[in-house]
Every structure is written in structure tokens, then in C-alpha cells.
């Protein structure tokens, strides 16, 4: 399959060939026929990509603040690497897709192969989309018309928020693609519509549809036009579909509105509001969210749980259906909005039109390639260079942010032969695989595990899949490096232990507990080995808040943040104590505070068989400007303090005062190098398997205690 991506670092638009995704639960696989370029949204993305680094910063002042805070805690070099990595990750373009259903999950009944559908799928010749963001197209609506469904639903949601009534006067400020569709929808509901814009061509279209117009390009005054259109009473409602940095659209909307008028923002404009404009008229102002209820709700979009019809009449899917019904009955006409039709293979030229031709409005991409050519499970992305046959050959399962930004470069730097990267769906495997020197990208995990040349598997997927992939990889005779956690339940851990015990004995099992490989932690371990007394540890983690609906917070998928992240610090303490964990106790905050998430504000107390003990303070309710991780050790009248893996200080240690680094080093590269070295020369695993199992069990025990806290 092929898909369009936008490089945010330079604004370049490219077509990437990648393996076809597998259909999974609550999704639909679609062969694309036509897709619509969203003029406003996609033009903004392209222009942002082409902007200089300074102009990018000016456009996102809130991100600049976050960057400055990170500089203060993590250092300049680490921060710059993170920013460049973020900008260097291409993003998929498009969200208005029409095609024919190719496959549905077993047991699914909403759609069947051969259905003609519209969805919010990206610009790709094959898309996998949520079943809740996909609807059948009526026979009366052709493919080109249906391509406007999703973008029209954005305007429809704004209309639903203003609740227009028959005969009301409504202004639409900004009549680009969404604005012109909004004009037609309002007219179909019996409203009197005033269209306001600088673009004469678009205003002529609005006039043709039946609206009155205010041409700002000729100096016409919008407030006066609004008062005249409303016969001196003021507009009943205003919908802002403009894209501008100016505050003028909101100010003008307020001043042309009647008392208790309604204003809804669909576009993107300046939001410095004048209180008196709103106060004196008791105006309501609301920002519309995309296509309607359900947007950005994982339970709806990913898990497929619908809202009750009687309580949420218009979800985003039902809005799609409403638009198609309007098209089928000729209540809205999108044909005049089509300005260009371009072959999908010529997509870069289409984006040149978008950015250079201001009269472009509705640009359609047409897909004519053979269906059989689109459905390849494997894609060659780099030549298979001949290398030392004795070095480890690695396959990756997963190519997310951490895998692509940290682990892939670490394995490449350590000299591994990167063979195949497997992902479940998107083109991330191709994008990041090509950059890091992989030979092949695939969506076939079984094929990856069966590849004889590959002797090591790296697992970097959602936490709930780790145990299953570890067991499969061990059974396939591979060495395994799994990013934490090893497992999210006792049963999963037991299955891994059983699979490991059945191996031939020369297979390595490794968890990405990188912090114990940090140069400063190695120095701490060396200093502590001279102390024969019991030790006291305090590890404070200023973890930062993650939304309650993020996958890592969900116990069934991410395992929660204790299992998903605090395991790092249980392992770190186990390493520094150099003694087996004896007891685990955990306590959470938030029992009576009505908090959505309580598992990310916890205290974990560990005791060890040598008499040492330690406390892990894992808090998500701190300030981002405070260092993220601090490790303190008290022993024999001496103290070691490590701040954020940059500054290590010793108090009372003969011959040691400090060990500071120019750049933060959490040990990721050294961790990977130790694992590969163990494979290559056949030595013992860098972390003994019994310690991996011990830390995993202690972490699971801590999480269970917190969940069962009364």
C-alpha cells in the first residue's frame, strides 16, 4: 500500500510504500477510490512544515514553554535531540476518504466486503479505520460527492451547537471549503445566511447557493453588514469557520450579534476576547470539536462502544450519515467546490497547488492502481548489505516513539544487523525502519518470528501484548529483548517463566531496564560495594500527569503506571541494593479526592534480605519544572544523590565528590550494547532471569496492593 506523509521538519510531502495493515477488532479495511484534501487543515500543516525553526516556535508558544522547562531539567543537548526527533517524525495527511470495504474482523456485522463507504481515513490506497468513523454511501451519492462528507460534518457539528431555528439570521465568517458547506447546510435548515470573507470567488459561490455576502476585500464593514442583514436586530448566531491569527473575527462576531446571540468557533482564530462585547449582550461562545460527539473518545472510536441513541442523538458517525442524506436529497451541492482532480501518484503536485494556488478549494485525489498490488504484507526498504555473519540479527516488533527515537538507534550504534520491523498497521515501520537501516518492513509477526536469519527479537508494543510476544519469540528459539514491563499480570509472568524454562538454556531474555546501565549508576554501585552495612534508598519520580484515558493508564492494556513505568525504579533499587527483595508495600493517594487516576501517585516501600530498605515516591502531581528523577542513598554516614541522570554528588565519600555529565544518560545505549555483546560472545545475560522475574512480581504485587487499597 501507499500513503502520503508530511515531513514537519521541512514541509516536504512524500508517498511512502508500506505493508498493508491487518484488519483488527472494531475496524474496517478499505480500498480507497478517492480522497479529498482538506484545504484549510492540510495547507496549514504544509506551511508549518516549511516554516523556519524560529517561525515554528512562534506558532506554538505553549510548546516553547515546555521545551524551556525540559532544558532546565534534562539539559540543552537532550532537549534538542527530543525536539529534532519529534519534528523528524512524518505525519500522515488526510481525513476524507471514500472506498470499498476489503475486509472486516471475524464476527463483525456492521459492514461487509464490497460495501462502498466514506470514512475519516488518511490519503492512502488502503486504510484501516474505526467502524464508528465509517458509513455506507447511498446509491444516489457518487464517490466524488461522498468525499466531502467528513469535512462537511465539521461544519454540521458547529451548526448543531448554535441550534439554529427556521428564519434566523446566521453569519458565516470565513467561507473556505468548510464555510461554503456550512452556508449550504444553514440554508437547508431555513436560515437567512450572511457569508463574510476576503475571497471574491468563494463569496460568488456563497451567493450562488443563496447567501448574502460581505466582501471584506472591497472594504465592506462586517458589523454593519450583519446589522443590515438582521434588519437592525443583530445576528441570531455566528459561525466562525475562518483560519486567521487575528482576533477580528471573534470581535466582529460579538459586535454584530443580538443580545443573547450564539457564537461558535469551528476554525482557528485569535481568542483575545473583549469582555464588554460579551458581557453587555450576555453572548454565548463555544468552540466546536471536529465531527461531533465521540471524537477523541477511545471508548467510542477504538473500542467501538456507541452512545445511547436516545441520549446522544448526533454522534460523529450519525453526522456523517446526515450529510450523506443531505447529498442524496440534493439539499447540498458539492460539485461547484471541486477545483482540481489529481492522480494519487501525483500527490506532491497536488500539494504544490494547495500552497501556491489560492483559488484551490476542493482538490480530489483519484486512486486507480490494481487492488492486488496494494495488499502486500512485506516491503523492502533497504538493500541487504553483507555484514559480519557472527553479529546478532535483530527483528523489531513495534515502531512507536520510544522504539524509533531510542532503541532502534541504540541497536544500530551497537552494531546489530537490523533485519525486519513489524507493525500492526501504520507506515511507521517503513518510515523509521528505512531511517535506521532495516531491510524489510512487515505486518506479519508470524513471518518475522519464522525468519531463520533473525536470532533476536525486540518487543516494543503496547504492554498487554508483551507476554504473548515474549512467549512466541522464546518458542521460536530467539533471544528476546522486551521493553518494560515484562508482564502485566501474575498469569502472564507464569507463562513467560514456563516458556523460558523450556528453552535450550542458551537463549537470552532481557528487559529494557536501562537505568542500571547508566554510567552514574554504575559508579554508585561501585561505591556502594565498599559498604557492608544496610542501606537506605529514596527514589523520587516526578512522573508528570498523563490523561486518564491514555492507554498506559488502562490496566488491561497498559497495566497502569506502576507496572508500566515504576518497574524501572524497583529494578534500579534492586540493582543498587544487590540483595533479594523481601517485602513489598504500596500506598496510593486519592481515596477521597474523586480523582480519575490514583495509580500514578503512590509510595512503594521495599525491604531486602540484607536489611536494606527503600522508598519509591512515584508522583504525577508535581511541577514539570522540577527534575523528573532523583535517587538518594544513605549508608555508613555517607550519602549519594543523583539528579535526573546528569548530576551525581557524593557526601562523606573519601575520594569522591561528584560526577556530572554534559548530557543526560539513562543507560539506553549501554543496556542494548550489553545485551548484544552477551549474544555475540555467548556470555551470561546482563540481568539474570531470576532478577527479571523477581522485579516483575514485586511490581505486580505493588500494583495489586494499590488497587485493593481500602
N, C-alpha and C positions, 0 to 999 in steps of 0.2 A: 504494500500500500504506500501511498504518497500523501504527504501533509505539508501545509505551509507553516513556516515558523518565522518569527520576528526576533532579530538579534538586538536586544536593548542597548548593547554597548556601542553599536554603530548605525543602527537603523536599517540594516540590510535584511531584505526579505528573501527567503530561500525555500525550495521544495526539498523535503527530506524523505528519502525512501526508507521504510522500516517494515518489520514483520507485522502481519495483520494481528490485531488483538483477539483474544479468546472471548466469546460471549460468557458472561457470568451472571449470577443471580441478580434479578431486578434490572437487567439491562437488555438492550436490543442491538443487534449488529446490522448495520445498514450500508448498502452500496449507494454511494452518492450519485445523483443525476445533475443537480445544480445547487449552488450555494450563493448567497448574497453577501457582498462586502458591506459592512455597516460603515457608512461614510464618516459619521462623527467619531465613533469609538475607535475604529481602526486607523483613521487619519491621525488621531491624537497619539496613538501608540507609535506609529511610524515616525511622527515628528519628534516625539520624546526620544526615540532611539537615535535619531540623527542629531539631537542637541548635544552641545559640548557638556563635559562633566560639570562645569560651573552652572550651566543653564538647567541641567538635570537637578542639581541641588536646589536651585531657586524655585523650581516647580514643586519640590517636595520638602518644604521646610521642616515638617514633622519628622521626616526620615533623617534629616541633617542633625536634629537634636538627638535622635537615637544613636547616630554614628558618633557624635561627640561624647556621649555617655560611655559608649563602648571603648573609645580611645582612652578615657580616663581609667577604665577598669582593666582592659585587656592589652592596651598599648597600641601605638600607631601602626606598626607593621601588620599585626594580626588583624586589626580593623580594616586596613586597606585590602588585605587578601580576601576578607569576607565580602567587602563591597564589590571588588572586582569579580569575585566568583558569582555573586548574585546577578550582576549586570551581564555576566558572560553566559547565563543560562537562557537559551532561546525560549520564547513562549509561543504557544500555538495561537493562531489567529482565527477569528470567525465564530459565529454562533447562530447562523441562519442556514439550515441545511435541509435539503429535500432529497429523498432517495427511496430505495426499495429494500424492504427487510430481507436480510440474508439468513439470519439465524436468531433463534430465541432460546433461552435456557429450558432444560427439561422441566416439564410441569407448568410452564408459563402459558397463559391462555389469552392475555390481552392482545397480543399480536401474533401473526403467523408469517412465515416466509412468503414473499410476493406482495405483501401489503405496501401500498405507496404511502409514505409518511413524511411529516415535517418534524424537525427536532432542533434542539439548540446545539447540534454537533458542529465541530470546527470545520475549516476548509481542508478536507481530506477525502480521498476517493473511497475510503471505508471508515465508518465511525462507529464507536460503541457508545451508546447514550443511555441515560436513565429512562426507564419505561414511563416515569412520571413527567418527562420532558419530551415526550414523543406522542403524536396523534395521527390518526388516519386522515388522508386528504379526500374530501368529497369528489365525486366524479366530475362535478361542474367546474372544479378549480384545476387549472393546469399547473405544471411544475414551476414555471417561471413566476406565476402569481403566488403560489404557495410559499415561495422562498421569502416573501415579505412578512410571513406570519409572525415570526418571533419578534422582529423589530417593531411591528405594529402593536404587539402585545405590551411593549414597554409604554407606548402612548396610551393604550387602553387602561393599564393599571393606574396611570395618572388621572385619567378621566373618572375611574371608579372612586378615587379618593376625593375628587371635588363634588361628586354626587350631583351632576347636572340635571336640571329639570326642563321640561318642554318649554321653549320660548325664552329661556335665559340667554343673556349676553355673556359670551365667554371669549376671552382673548387668548391667542396662542403666540407667545413671544419666541421667535426663532422657528422658521419654517424650512428646516432642512428635511431630511428623509423622515425622521420620526415626527417632526412638526406637521408635515403635509399629511401624513397618515392620521395624525391626531385631529387635524382640521376635518377630514372626511368623516371620522367617527363621531365627532361632535355634531356635525351637520345631520348625520343619520339619526341622531337622537333628538332632533328638532330644536337644536340650539342656534342662535344667531352668533356667527363667529367673525372675529376680527383677527386677521393674520398680520403680524408685525415682524419686519426683517429688513436687512440691508440689501438682500439679493433680489433684484428685479425679476429675474427668470422664475425663481421659486414663488414669488408673490403672484406672478401671472398664472402659475399653476393653481395656487390657492384661490385666486379669483375665478378660474375656470371651474373649480369644484363647487363654488357658491359662496365663498367668504368675501367679506370686505377686507381691504388691505390698507396698511400704513407703511409707506416706503421711507425707511429711515435714511436711505442713501440720497434722497432728494431733500432732506432736512425736515420732513414731516414730523410733527411732535406727537409722540405716542400717547402721552397722558390726555392731551386734547382730543386725539382720535378716539381714545377709549371713552371719554365722556360723551363725545358726539354719537358714537355707535350705541351707547347705552341710553341715549335720549336724555342725557343730563343726570341720570341717577347713579352712575358709576357701574363698572362691570360686576356682574354677579360672581364671576370666577375668572381666574387667570391660570393658565398652564404655561410654565416656562420650559421650553424644550431647546433653548439656546445653549451654545458652548462658548463661554467667554470668561475671562478673568475679571471682568468689570462687575461692579456692584449695581450698575444701572438697571439691569432687567428686574431685579427684586425691588429696587426703589420705584421704578415706573409701575410695576405691577401693583404695589401698595397704593400709589397715588391715584391710579385710575379705578381702583376698586370702590364699590359702595360700602357703606357701613356693614360690618359683619360679613364681608366678602371672603371668598376662599381662594387661597393661592397654593399651588402645588408645584414643586420643582422636580422636573424629570431630567433636565440636562445638568450641566456643570457650570456654575457661575460664581462670582464673588458673593460672600454671605455676610458682609458687614452691614447689618440692618440698622435702620434708624428707628429707635423705639417709638418716637412720636407718630411716625407714619402708621404703625401698627396699633399703638395704644388708643389713639383717638377714635379709630374706627372699629376697634375690637376685631381685627382681622385674624383669621387663622392661617397658619403657614405650615406646610407639611412637605417632607421630602419623600418622593416615591421610590420604591425599591424594585428595580428591574421588572420582571414579568408578572409579579404578583405573589400572594401567599404561598409559601413553600420554598421560595428562593433562599439558598444558602442554609436550608434546614436539612441536615444529614438524614434525619429520620424519614423525611419525605423523599428527597432526591436520590439518596443512596440506598436506603433500606426499603423504600417503596411503600411506606405507610401513608395512606391518604388521609386528608382531613375529612371529618364527617360533613356530608353534603349539606345537611340542614343547618350547620353552624358556620361553615366556611364555604359559601356558595361559589366563590370565584377563586380557585387556585390558579397557579401559573399554567397548568395543563388545560384547565377549563377556559382560561383566557385564550389559549391557542385555538381551542375548538370554536370559541365565539368569533374570533377573527375569520376563521375559515368559513363559518356560516355566513358572515357578512359578505365575503367574497363570492360565495356560491349564489347568494341572492342579489348580487350586483349592487350592494349598498356602498361598497368602496371599490375604487378602480386604481390598481397599481400600475397598469400598463404605461401611463404617461410618466411614471417615475423611473422607468428603465432607460438609462442613458448610454450604457455600454454593455456588450456581451463579449466575454473573453474566454478563450480556452484555458482550462485549468493549468495546463503545462506552460502557459504564458503568464502565469500569475504575477511574477515580478513586474511585467509591463503594466498589469492592472493597477498595481500599487504606485507605479510612476504616474499613471493617470489620476489616481486618487489624490496624490500630493501636489501635482503640478497643474491639473485642470480643475479649476474651481467650479466649473459648471457640472462636474460629475456628480451624480446623485445616486441612482441605483445601478451598481456595477455587478453583473451576474457572471459567475464562473461556471462554465459548462464542462461536464465530465463525460468523455467518450471512450476511455480505454476499455479493453476487454476485461470482463469481470474476473476471468481465470487468472489474469496477470496481477490482480490486486491481492490475491489471497495466498501469499507466500508466508510461511512460518519462520523462515530464516533469511537474513540479509547479510551479504558480505560487505563489510565496511572498511577493512584494511587488508593489505596483502599479508599473507602468511610468511613473515620473514624467518629465515633459517637462523636458529639460535642454538646455544649450548643445550644438547639433549638432556643434560643432567639437572637443569634448573626446574623448579616447580612450574607446572602449567595450571593456570587458575581459571575457573569459571565463576562468574558472579550471578547470584540470584537477587535482583533488586538493583535499581539505579537511581535512588532518590537523592535528596540533597546531601546527606552525610556520606553516602556511598560515592557520589560523584565528586564532591568537594574535598573529601579527606581520604577515604580508603582506597579508591582507585589510584590516585596519585602516589599514595604510600606504597602500594604493591608494585606499581611501575618503577618507582625510585629504588625499591629494594631488589629489583632485577627479575621479578617474576615474568613469565610469558603469559600475558593476558589473552585468553583464547576466546571465550564466549560470554556475553552478558545477556541474561534473560530477564524480561519484564513482563508483567501481566497484560499491559495494554499500550500505553502511550509510546511515542517515539523517543523517550528519554534514553532508552538503551542504545539507540543509534547515535544520538547527539553526544552523549557522554562517552560511549564506547569508542567512537571514532576519535574523539579528542584524546583519550587515554591509551590508544593503541590496540584495542581489542580487534580480533579478526572478524568475528561474527556477532550479530545480534539476533535474538530469537524470542519467541513467546512460548516455546516448547521446553518446559523444565525437564520432562522425562528424557527428551532427546539430549539435553545438556548433561544430565547425570549418566547417560549411557555412552557419552563420548569417551573412548578409551584413552585418548591423549591427555585428557584433563585428569589430574590426580588430586586437585584441591578445590574445594567448593567454598565460596564466601557467601554467607547468607545475610542480606541486609534488607529485610522486608518488614511488613507490619508484625508486631510482636506475637500475635496469636498464631502466626504461621511458622515461627522459628522451630518449634519442637518437631513438627511434621517434616520439615525440610532437613533438619539435622538427622533424624532417623533414616530418611530416604538416602541421604548422602553417605551415611555410615554403611548402610546396607549395600550401597553401590561400590563400596570399597574405597571411598575417597577420604582424604584428610579434610577436616572441617574447621573453618573459622567462622563463628557466628557472632554478629554484633549483639551486644546485650539487649534483652535478657536471654538466658539460655532457655528458660521455660517460664510460663506464667501460672502454672498450677502444679500441685504435687503429682497428679496423674501424668502430666506431660513430662515432668522430670523423671518419673519412674520409667517411662517408655524410652527416654534417652539413655538412662543407665543400662537398661536391658540391652538396647542396641549396641552400646559401647562395649559391654561385657562380651558380646558375641563376635566382636571384631577379632582379627588375627593377632592383635596386640601391637602392631606397628603403625596403626592409624592414629594420627594426632587429632585431638579435639581441643579447640581453643575458643575462648570467649574474648571479645574485644575490650578487656579491662585494661585500657591503655595507661591509666594514671600510675599504676605501679611501675611503669617503664619510663616515667618522666625522669630526666636527669637529676632534678632536685629531690625527688622521692628516693631515687637510688642513693643519693648522698645521705639523706635522712636515715635510710635503712642501714647504711654502713656505720653511721654514728651510733645508732641505737644498739647495734650488735655488741658494742663495748659495754653496754649497761646490762647488768644481770638482775636488776630489780624489776618489779612490776611497773607497768607504765600506765599513764592516764592520757586518753585521747579526746580531743574535742574537734569535730569537723562541722563547720558551719557552711551551709549551702544556701545562697541567696538565689533560689532557682528561677524566680520570675513567674508571673501568672500565665497560664495557658487557658483558653476558654473551656468551659465545662463540656462543650460538645465536640472538642477536638478528639481525634481517635485515640490519642495516648491516654486520655482520661478515662476511657471506657474500659472497664475491667475485662470484658470479653474479647476486646480487640487489642488494646494497648497494654492491658494488665494494670493500669494505673501508674502513677509516677513513682511509687515506692519500688515496684517491680521493674518498671521501665527505665528508671534513672538512678534512684537511690542505691541500687545494687552496686553501682560504681564505688560508692564510698564504704559500703560494707566490705567489699573486696579490698579496698585500699587499707582499711583498718586491719583486716585480717593479715595482709601482707606486712604491714609495719609491726604488728604485734608478734608475728611469727609464732603464733600459738593457735590451737584449735578453738573455735567458738564454743562456749559452754552454754550460755543462755542468751535469749533474745527477748527484749521487752519493747513495746512501742505504744505511743500515746499520741492522739491527734488533737487538733484544735477544732472548734466549730460545732460542738454538740448542740448548743442552744442559740447559735447565731444565725440560723437559717441560711447557711452557706450552701451553694450548689456543689462545691467540691471541698472535701475535708481531708482527702488523702495526700494532699501536697503541702500540708502544714503539720508536720509531725516531728516527734522526737523519738529516736531509736537508741536504746541502750544495749550494748553488747558487753558480755563478760567472757573472759578467756581462761583456759585451763591453767595458765601460768600466773593467774591472779590479776592480770591487767584488765582494765575495763575502759569503755569509751562511749561517748555520746555523739550521735549524728543529729544535728539540727537541720532539718530539711524544710525550708520555708519558701512559700511562693507569695508572701505578702510583704516583701521588703522593697526598698527603693532600687531602681535599676542602676543608679549611680554608685551604689555600694558594691565592692568586689563580690564576684559570684561565688568563689570557693576559698575557704580558709581552713588550713589544717594546723592544729596545735598539739604538741606532745610534751607532757610533763614527766620527767623521770630523773631520779637521783639528784635533785637540786638543780636541774637544768631544764631548759625549755627550747623547743624548736617551733618556729612559726613560719608557715608557708602561705603566702598571699597570692592567690589566683595564678599559681604556677609561673610567677615572674620573680617574686622576691622571697628568698629564704633567709631567715635570720636565726642566729644561734645565741642563746643567753646562758652564760656559765659553762660553755663548752671549750675546753682547752684547745687552742689552736684553730678554732672555727668561729667566725663571726657572721659571715653572710655569703650567699651565693645568688647573685642577681643575674637575670637574663635580659638581653635586649628585646627578645621576642618570646611570647608565651609558648611554652612547650608542654603539652599534656601527655606526651609519650606515644602518640599515634604511630609515628613513623618507626620508632624503636620497637613497638609492640609487633607490628607487621614484620619487621626485619627479623626479630627473634623467632617468630613462627616459621617463616620461610627457611631460615637457617636450620631449624630443627628438622624440617622435611629434607633439606638438601644433604645434610651430613648424618642424618639418622640418629640424632640425639634425643634426649627426653623432652617432653613438651615444656614450653616456657612456664606454664602454670599447670601443676599436677591436676589430673582429672578429679581426684577426690576433693581438692580445694574448690574446683568449679562447682561440684555438686553441693559441697558444704555451704558455699556462699549463696547458691541458688535457693537452697532450702531455707536458710536463715532469712533471706529476702522475702520469700513467700510467707514464712511464718509471721514476719513483721506486718506484712500487708493484711493478712487474715486477722491479726490482733486488732489492727486499726479499724477494720470493717466491722468487727464484732464488739467494738467498744460500747459500753453502756454507761 
